[in-house]
């Protein structure tokens, strides 16, 4: 019987639409011949038109607006019969544009010609109608035909084949390799079965070793799977290996001669006398008799003992003669006598000793000397401190020093607090030895003047003021001169103080924050470096 001839075309069914959507999702929009191979009644061109004209989800199937109608008419005037370009400009399928243009023409004709023309147009439209079994020229743009309750055999075959091909995600090469692997496995199993049958017949054969694809590939027939070889030791074990190899060869020879079952039966026969000897155990009555005989005859057990026999001395007193002493007082007297005898045997004592009292005067003198030395050392240290030059950054205004952080959270804040404490301790200015000497001299002179003035009465003071005006003027001039000297010294000190203030400001405002940021960068990078080193060591291991 000749195969049926399919006329490719006609209305699309719902199953064909579903297959086309799935095929486009897998193969894309360019491999239409491969997609058409899944559908028996459609070719590649028809599949492409169906997708581009009806199934594409980006298509616009809404009703035409007045603006779109005007645009369509203008495009048809400018581009006659160029429906592909018109459809692209309109953003709609070409068949939809054609149908809409025909509807617009019909409406225009009906308005102009009237009823006569409408009857003629209706006759023309009916003449272009199609019967159900005829091929529709624009079938790709029509709605899909609904499925029947029961599918035909052809449709079932098409659906099953399309499902199998679309679900196969491996491809031709992968399926071929799986098939080859299964073939090799079946060949190997057949060879093993053949070898077993030949071995039972008494013919020893060996399997051909297949070529290894890589060095670490395991041959499950020849190699021991995941064999762990014992490490080499200091002692020579070649004889032990030879012995085990010989025992293995004997075992294989016995199995080859007698077979596995016969070899087991022989082993059971050999073990039977052992079982018999176990069964022939003596009873309790026999044990009593044998124990009596063993105690009399020590030749069997005592000679086989590993431990040597103990050689104990003979007892001095029998158990019958021993008794507990009733008089404890006699024992105490005997002990006292024994102790007196021991002490009498000692030599006579010699009373050659003297009591020496320790003299505390030397210690007191030493303490006084040590105190004097300590005082002299302290004086020397204070003098050395006065001789040292005055540091420029000691004179710091306490108002310029920032406050301490109350709760330091890390090392940098603790270091910051330490720096501020050091600055606060150095805030008070130190005074040189010369300034102190001048201050003491002035103090003494003022005290003398005050004491002299308080000792005099009022009339005496008036007389002294009248008589000693020249002396007072001289003293005032002297003090004025001193004050001018101090002013000059102050003029020298003021720029130093300003200089120190500037230095402190630069340290506190710029240098300390910069130091803090650099320390933080250093510690973070150092921490990163240590972590990297640790991980590098782990990787190298």
C-alpha positions as CSV (number, residue, x, y, z in Angstrom):
1,X,0.0,0.0,0.0
2,X,1.4,3.4,-1.0
3,X,2.0,5.9,1.8
4,X,-0.6,8.7,2.1
5,X,0.2,12.0,0.3
6,X,-0.2,15.0,2.6
7,X,-1.2,18.3,1.1
8,X,0.8,20.8,3.1
9,X,-1.5,23.6,4.2
10,X,-5.0,24.2,5.4
11,X,-6.2,25.5,8.7
12,X,-4.0,25.1,11.8
13,X,-5.1,23.0,14.7
14,X,-4.7,23.7,18.4
15,X,-2.0,20.9,18.7
16,X,0.0,22.3,15.8
17,X,0.0,25.7,17.4
18,X,1.2,24.3,20.7
19,X,4.0,22.3,19.0
20,X,5.1,25.4,17.0
21,X,5.3,27.5,20.2
22,X,7.4,24.9,22.0
23,X,9.7,24.5,19.0
24,X,10.3,28.2,18.6
25,X,11.1,28.4,22.3
26,X,13.8,25.7,21.8
27,X,15.1,26.2,18.3
28,X,14.6,30.0,17.9
29,X,13.1,32.1,15.0
30,X,15.6,31.1,12.3
31,X,15.5,27.3,12.1
32,X,12.1,26.9,10.4
33,X,13.0,23.7,8.5
34,X,13.8,22.0,11.8
35,X,10.6,23.3,13.3
36,X,8.6,22.1,10.2
37,X,10.0,18.6,10.5
38,X,8.0,18.3,13.8
39,X,4.7,19.1,11.9
40,X,3.6,16.6,9.2
41,X,1.1,18.9,7.3
42,X,3.1,22.2,7.3
43,X,6.2,23.4,5.6
44,X,8.9,25.9,6.8
45,X,7.3,28.9,5.0
46,X,3.9,28.2,6.5
47,X,5.4,27.9,10.0
48,X,7.2,31.2,9.6
49,X,4.0,33.0,8.4
50,X,2.0,31.5,11.2
51,X,4.4,32.7,13.8
52,X,4.9,36.2,12.3
53,X,1.2,36.8,11.5
54,X,-0.6,35.2,14.4
55,X,1.3,33.5,17.2
56,X,4.0,36.1,18.0
57,X,3.1,37.7,21.4
58,X,4.4,41.1,20.3
59,X,1.7,41.5,17.6
60,X,-1.1,44.1,18.1
61,X,-4.6,42.7,17.4
62,X,-6.6,45.6,18.9
63,X,-9.3,47.4,16.8
64,X,-8.1,50.2,14.4
65,X,-8.6,53.8,15.5
66,X,-9.5,56.7,13.2
67,X,-5.9,57.9,13.2
68,X,-4.7,54.4,12.2
69,X,-7.3,54.2,9.4
70,X,-6.1,57.6,8.0
71,X,-2.4,56.4,8.3
72,X,-3.3,53.1,6.5
73,X,-5.0,54.9,3.6
74,X,-2.1,57.3,3.2
75,X,0.4,54.5,3.2
76,X,-1.6,52.5,0.6
77,X,-1.6,55.6,-1.7
78,X,2.2,56.1,-1.3
79,X,3.1,52.4,-1.3
80,X,0.6,50.4,-3.4
81,X,0.7,46.6,-2.9
82,X,3.7,46.8,-0.5
83,X,1.9,45.2,2.4
84,X,5.0,44.0,4.1
85,X,6.5,47.5,4.5
86,X,3.0,48.9,5.4
87,X,2.6,46.3,8.2
88,X,6.0,47.1,9.6
89,X,5.2,50.9,9.7
90,X,1.8,50.2,11.2
91,X,3.1,47.7,13.7
92,X,0.4,45.1,12.8
93,X,0.3,41.9,10.7
94,X,0.1,42.4,6.9
95,X,-3.1,40.3,6.6
96,X,-4.8,42.4,9.2
97,X,-3.9,45.6,7.3
98,X,-5.3,44.0,4.0
99,X,-8.5,43.1,5.7
100,X,-8.9,46.5,7.3
101,X,-8.3,48.2,3.9
102,X,-10.9,46.1,2.2
103,X,-13.4,46.9,4.9
104,X,-12.7,50.6,4.5
105,X,-13.1,50.3,0.7
106,X,-16.5,48.5,1.1
107,X,-17.8,51.3,3.4
108,X,-16.7,54.0,0.9
109,X,-18.4,52.1,-2.0
110,X,-21.6,51.6,0.0
111,X,-21.8,55.3,0.7
112,X,-21.3,56.4,-2.9
113,X,-23.3,53.8,-5.0
114,X,-26.1,53.0,-2.6
115,X,-28.1,49.8,-2.4
116,X,-27.3,48.5,-5.9
117,X,-23.6,48.5,-5.3
118,X,-24.1,46.8,-1.9
119,X,-26.0,43.9,-3.5
120,X,-23.3,43.5,-6.1
121,X,-20.5,43.6,-3.5
122,X,-22.3,41.1,-1.4
123,X,-22.5,38.8,-4.5
124,X,-18.8,39.3,-5.2
125,X,-17.9,38.6,-1.5
126,X,-19.9,35.4,-1.5
127,X,-18.3,34.2,-4.7
128,X,-14.9,34.3,-3.0
129,X,-16.2,32.2,-0.1
130,X,-14.6,28.8,0.6
131,X,-16.1,25.5,1.5
132,X,-14.9,23.5,4.6
133,X,-12.6,21.0,2.9
134,X,-11.0,23.5,0.5
135,X,-7.5,25.1,1.1
136,X,-7.7,28.6,2.5
137,X,-5.1,31.0,1.0
138,X,-4.8,33.0,4.3
139,X,-5.1,30.0,6.7
140,X,-2.1,31.1,8.7
141,X,-3.9,34.2,10.0
142,X,-7.1,32.4,10.9
143,X,-8.0,31.1,14.4
144,X,-6.9,27.5,15.2
145,X,-9.4,24.7,14.6
146,X,-10.4,23.1,18.0
147,X,-9.3,19.5,18.8
148,X,-11.6,16.5,18.5
149,X,-12.5,14.5,21.5
150,X,-10.3,11.6,20.2
151,X,-7.1,12.3,18.3
152,X,-6.3,10.4,15.1
153,X,-3.3,8.0,14.9
154,X,-1.3,10.4,12.7
155,X,-1.8,13.2,15.2
156,X,-0.9,11.0,18.2
157,X,2.3,9.9,16.4
158,X,3.2,13.5,15.6
159,X,2.6,14.6,19.2
160,X,4.6,11.8,20.7
161,X,7.6,12.3,18.3
162,X,7.5,16.1,18.9
163,X,7.4,15.6,22.6
164,X,10.4,13.2,22.6
165,X,12.5,15.5,20.4
166,X,11.7,18.6,22.3
167,X,12.4,17.0,25.7
168,X,15.7,15.6,24.6
169,X,18.1,18.4,25.8
170,X,21.4,16.4,25.4
171,X,21.7,16.6,21.7
172,X,23.0,14.1,19.1
173,X,26.6,13.9,20.4
174,X,25.6,13.3,24.0
175,X,23.1,10.6,23.1
176,X,25.6,8.9,20.8
177,X,28.2,8.8,23.6
178,X,25.7,7.3,26.0
179,X,24.8,4.7,23.4
180,X,28.5,3.9,22.9
181,X,29.1,3.6,26.6
182,X,26.2,1.2,27.0
183,X,27.5,-0.9,24.1
184,X,31.0,-1.1,25.7
185,X,29.4,-2.1,29.0
186,X,27.3,-4.9,27.4
187,X,30.4,-6.2,25.5
188,X,32.4,-6.3,28.8
189,X,29.6,-8.2,30.6
190,X,29.4,-10.7,27.7
191,X,33.2,-11.3,27.8
192,X,33.1,-11.9,31.6
193,X,30.2,-14.4,31.1
194,X,32.0,-16.2,28.3
195,X,35.2,-16.4,30.5
196,X,33.3,-17.8,33.4
197,X,31.7,-20.5,31.2
198,X,35.1,-21.4,29.7
199,X,36.6,-21.6,33.2
200,X,33.9,-24.0,34.3
201,X,34.8,-26.1,31.2
202,X,38.4,-26.1,32.3
203,X,39.8,-23.5,29.9
204,X,41.6,-20.6,31.4
205,X,41.4,-17.4,29.4
206,X,42.3,-13.8,30.1
207,X,40.4,-10.6,29.3
208,X,41.9,-8.2,26.9
209,X,42.9,-5.0,28.7
210,X,41.3,-2.0,27.2
211,X,43.4,1.1,26.6
212,X,43.3,3.6,29.5
213,X,42.1,7.0,28.6
214,X,44.0,8.5,31.6
215,X,46.6,7.2,34.0
216,X,44.4,7.0,37.1
217,X,41.6,5.0,35.4
218,X,40.6,1.9,37.3
219,X,40.3,-1.5,35.5
220,X,37.8,-3.3,37.8
221,X,38.8,-6.7,36.3
222,X,42.6,-6.5,36.8
223,X,43.3,-4.0,39.5
224,X,42.4,-3.9,43.2
225,X,39.9,-1.1,43.6
226,X,41.3,1.7,45.8
227,X,44.2,-0.5,47.1
228,X,46.1,1.0,50.1
229,X,49.7,-0.2,49.9
230,X,51.4,-0.5,53.4
231,X,54.3,1.9,53.9
232,X,57.9,0.7,53.7
233,X,59.4,-0.3,57.1
234,X,62.9,-0.8,58.5
235,X,62.6,-4.6,58.7
236,X,62.9,-7.0,55.8
237,X,59.6,-8.8,55.1
238,X,60.5,-10.6,51.8
239,X,60.3,-14.1,53.5
240,X,56.9,-13.3,54.9
241,X,55.7,-12.1,51.5
242,X,57.1,-15.3,49.9
243,X,55.3,-17.4,52.5
244,X,51.9,-15.7,52.0
245,X,52.4,-16.0,48.2
246,X,53.1,-19.7,48.5
247,X,50.0,-20.2,50.7
248,X,47.9,-18.4,48.2
249,X,49.2,-20.5,45.3
250,X,48.4,-23.7,47.3
251,X,45.0,-22.5,48.1
252,X,44.3,-21.7,44.4
253,X,45.7,-25.1,43.3
254,X,43.4,-26.9,45.8
255,X,40.4,-25.0,44.6
256,X,41.3,-25.7,40.9
257,X,41.7,-29.4,41.6
258,X,38.8,-30.1,44.1
259,X,36.5,-27.1,43.7
260,X,35.2,-24.8,46.3
261,X,32.6,-27.1,47.8
262,X,34.9,-30.1,48.1
263,X,37.6,-27.9,49.7
264,X,35.0,-26.8,52.3
265,X,34.0,-30.4,53.0
266,X,37.6,-31.4,53.6
267,X,38.0,-28.5,56.0
268,X,34.9,-29.7,57.8
269,X,36.3,-33.2,58.0
270,X,39.6,-31.9,59.4
271,X,37.7,-29.9,62.0
272,X,35.5,-32.9,63.1
273,X,38.1,-34.4,65.4
274,X,38.3,-31.1,67.2
275,X,34.6,-31.1,67.7
276,X,34.8,-34.7,69.0
277,X,37.5,-33.7,71.5
278,X,35.3,-30.8,72.6
279,X,32.3,-33.2,73.0
280,X,34.4,-35.6,75.0
281,X,34.6,-33.3,78.0
282,X,35.0,-34.9,81.5
283,X,32.2,-34.9,84.0
284,X,32.3,-33.3,87.5
285,X,33.0,-36.7,89.2
286,X,35.9,-37.3,86.9
287,X,37.2,-33.8,87.7
288,X,37.3,-34.6,91.4
289,X,39.4,-37.7,90.8
290,X,41.8,-36.0,88.5
291,X,42.3,-33.1,90.9
292,X,43.3,-35.5,93.6
293,X,45.7,-37.2,91.4
294,X,47.2,-33.8,90.3
295,X,47.9,-32.7,93.9
296,X,49.7,-35.9,94.6
297,X,51.7,-35.9,91.3
298,X,53.1,-32.4,90.6
299,X,55.2,-33.4,87.7
300,X,52.8,-32.2,85.0
301,X,51.6,-28.8,86.1
302,X,54.5,-27.5,88.2
303,X,57.1,-28.1,85.5
304,X,55.1,-26.2,82.9
305,X,54.6,-23.1,85.1
306,X,56.3,-20.0,83.9
307,X,56.9,-18.5,87.3
308,X,59.6,-19.9,89.5
309,X,58.7,-21.7,92.8
310,X,59.0,-19.4,95.9
311,X,61.7,-20.6,98.4
312,X,60.3,-19.4,101.8
313,X,62.1,-19.7,105.1
314,X,60.9,-22.1,107.8
315,X,58.4,-20.8,110.3
316,X,59.9,-19.8,113.7
317,X,56.8,-20.3,115.8
318,X,53.8,-22.5,115.4
319,X,50.4,-21.1,115.3
320,X,49.4,-23.0,118.5
321,X,52.1,-21.3,120.7
322,X,51.1,-17.8,119.6
323,X,48.9,-15.8,122.0
324,X,47.8,-12.2,122.5
325,X,49.8,-10.5,125.5
326,X,47.5,-9.5,128.4
327,X,49.8,-7.2,130.3
328,X,50.6,-4.0,128.3
329,X,52.4,-2.4,131.3
330,X,55.3,-4.9,131.1
331,X,55.8,-3.9,127.5
332,X,56.0,-0.2,128.4
333,X,58.6,-0.9,131.1
334,X,60.7,-2.9,128.6
335,X,60.6,0.0,126.1
336,X,61.7,2.5,128.8
337,X,64.6,0.3,129.8
338,X,65.7,0.0,126.2
339,X,65.6,3.7,125.6
340,X,67.7,4.4,128.8
341,X,70.3,1.9,127.7
342,X,70.5,3.7,124.3
343,X,70.9,7.1,125.8
344,X,73.5,5.9,128.3
345,X,75.6,4.6,125.4
346,X,75.9,8.2,124.0
347,X,79.1,10.3,124.8
348,X,79.0,13.0,127.6
349,X,78.0,16.5,126.4
350,X,80.5,19.4,126.2
351,X,79.2,22.8,127.4
352,X,81.4,24.9,125.2
353,X,79.1,27.6,124.0
354,X,78.7,31.4,124.4
355,X,75.6,33.7,123.9
356,X,76.4,36.7,121.6
357,X,74.1,39.7,121.6
358,X,73.8,41.6,118.3
359,X,74.8,45.3,118.5
360,X,72.2,47.6,117.0
361,X,74.4,50.7,117.0
362,X,76.1,49.8,113.7
363,X,72.7,49.3,112.1
364,X,71.5,52.7,113.3
365,X,74.6,54.4,112.0
366,X,74.2,52.6,108.6
367,X,70.6,53.8,108.4
368,X,71.6,57.4,109.2
369,X,74.3,57.2,106.5
370,X,71.9,55.8,104.0
371,X,69.4,58.5,104.7
372,X,72.1,61.2,104.3
373,X,73.2,59.6,101.0
374,X,69.6,59.6,99.8
375,X,69.1,63.3,100.6
376,X,72.4,64.3,98.9
377,X,71.3,62.3,95.8
378,X,67.9,64.1,95.7
379,X,69.7,67.5,96.1
380,X,72.0,66.7,93.2
381,X,69.1,65.6,91.0
382,X,67.2,68.8,91.7
383,X,70.3,70.9,90.9
384,X,70.8,68.9,87.6
385,X,67.1,69.6,86.7
386,X,67.6,73.4,87.3
387,X,70.7,73.3,85.1
388,X,68.8,71.7,82.2
389,X,67.7,74.1,79.5
390,X,64.1,75.1,79.4
391,X,62.0,73.2,76.7
392,X,60.0,75.3,74.3
393,X,56.9,73.1,74.3
394,X,56.5,73.0,78.1
395,X,54.7,76.3,78.3
396,X,51.2,75.3,77.0
397,X,48.0,77.0,77.6
398,X,45.7,74.5,79.4
399,X,42.6,75.9,77.6
400,X,44.1,74.9,74.2
401,X,44.5,71.2,75.3
402,X,41.4,69.1,74.2
403,X,39.4,66.9,76.6
404,X,40.1,63.2,77.2
405,X,37.8,60.6,75.6
406,X,35.7,59.1,78.5
407,X,35.3,55.5,77.2
408,X,38.1,54.6,74.8
409,X,37.0,51.8,72.5
410,X,40.2,50.9,70.7
411,X,44.0,51.2,71.0
412,X,44.1,54.5,69.0
413,X,41.8,56.3,71.5
414,X,43.8,55.0,74.4
415,X,47.0,56.3,72.8
416,X,45.2,59.6,72.2
417,X,44.3,59.9,75.9
418,X,48.0,59.2,76.9
419,X,49.2,62.0,74.6
420,X,46.7,64.5,76.1
421,X,47.7,63.5,79.7
422,X,51.4,64.1,78.8
423,X,50.5,67.5,77.4
424,X,48.5,68.4,80.6
425,X,51.4,67.4,82.9
426,X,53.7,69.7,80.9
427,X,51.3,72.6,80.8
428,X,52.8,74.5,83.8
429,X,55.9,76.5,82.8
430,X,59.2,75.6,84.6
431,X,61.3,78.5,86.0
432,X,65.1,78.6,85.9
433,X,67.4,78.9,88.9
434,X,68.3,82.5,88.1
435,X,64.7,83.7,88.1
436,X,64.1,81.9,91.5
437,X,67.1,83.7,93.0
438,X,65.9,87.1,91.8
439,X,62.5,86.3,93.2
440,X,63.9,85.3,96.6
441,X,66.0,88.5,96.8
442,X,63.0,90.7,96.1
443,X,60.9,88.9,98.6
444,X,63.5,89.4,101.4
445,X,63.8,93.1,100.7
446,X,60.0,93.6,100.7
447,X,59.8,91.7,104.0
448,X,62.5,93.9,105.5
449,X,60.7,97.0,104.4
450,X,57.4,95.8,105.8
451,X,59.0,94.8,109.2
452,X,60.8,98.2,109.4
453,X,57.6,100.1,108.7
454,X,55.4,98.2,111.2
455,X,58.0,98.6,114.1
456,X,57.9,102.4,113.8
457,X,55.1,104.5,115.4
458,X,53.2,107.1,113.4
459,X,55.3,110.2,114.4
460,X,58.5,108.3,113.7
461,X,57.3,107.4,110.3
462,X,56.5,111.1,109.6
463,X,60.0,112.1,110.7
464,X,61.6,109.4,108.6
465,X,59.6,110.4,105.6
466,X,60.6,114.0,106.0
467,X,64.3,113.2,106.6
468,X,64.9,110.3,104.3
469,X,63.2,111.5,101.1
470,X,66.4,111.2,99.1
471,X,66.9,107.6,100.2
472,X,63.4,106.7,99.2
473,X,63.8,108.3,95.8
474,X,67.0,106.3,95.3
475,X,65.2,103.0,96.2
476,X,62.3,103.8,93.9
477,X,64.7,104.5,91.0
478,X,66.4,101.2,91.8
479,X,63.1,99.3,91.7
480,X,62.1,101.1,88.5
481,X,65.4,100.0,86.9
482,X,64.7,96.4,88.0
483,X,61.2,96.5,86.6
484,X,62.5,97.8,83.3
485,X,65.0,94.9,83.2
486,X,62.1,92.4,83.9
487,X,60.1,94.0,81.1
488,X,63.0,93.5,78.7
489,X,63.1,89.8,79.8
490,X,59.4,89.5,79.3
491,X,59.7,90.9,75.8
492,X,62.2,88.1,75.1
493,X,59.9,85.4,76.6
494,X,56.6,86.5,74.8
495,X,57.7,85.4,71.3
496,X,58.8,82.1,72.8
497,X,55.4,81.6,74.4
498,X,53.6,82.4,71.1
499,X,55.9,80.0,69.3
500,X,55.1,77.3,71.7
501,X,51.4,77.9,71.3
502,X,51.7,77.6,67.5
503,X,53.6,74.3,67.9
504,X,51.0,72.9,70.3
505,X,48.2,73.9,67.9
506,X,49.9,72.2,65.0
507,X,50.5,69.1,67.0
508,X,47.0,68.8,68.4
509,X,45.0,69.9,65.4
510,X,47.0,68.4,62.5
511,X,49.7,66.0,63.6
512,X,47.8,63.9,66.1
513,X,44.8,63.2,63.7
514,X,47.3,62.5,60.9
515,X,49.2,60.1,63.2
516,X,46.0,58.4,64.2
517,X,44.9,57.9,60.6
518,X,48.3,56.5,59.6
519,X,48.3,54.1,62.6
520,X,44.9,52.9,61.6
521,X,46.0,52.3,58.0
522,X,49.1,50.6,59.2
523,X,47.2,48.3,61.6
524,X,44.6,47.4,59.0
525,X,47.1,46.6,56.3
526,X,49.2,44.7,58.7
527,X,46.2,42.6,59.7
528,X,45.4,42.0,56.1
529,X,49.0,41.0,55.4
530,X,48.9,38.5,58.3
531,X,45.7,37.0,57.1
532,X,47.0,36.6,53.6
533,X,50.2,34.9,54.9
534,X,48.1,32.5,57.0
535,X,46.0,31.5,54.0
536,X,49.0,31.2,51.7
537,X,50.6,28.8,54.1
538,X,47.4,26.7,54.2
539,X,47.2,26.6,50.4
540,X,50.9,25.6,50.0
541,X,50.4,22.8,52.5
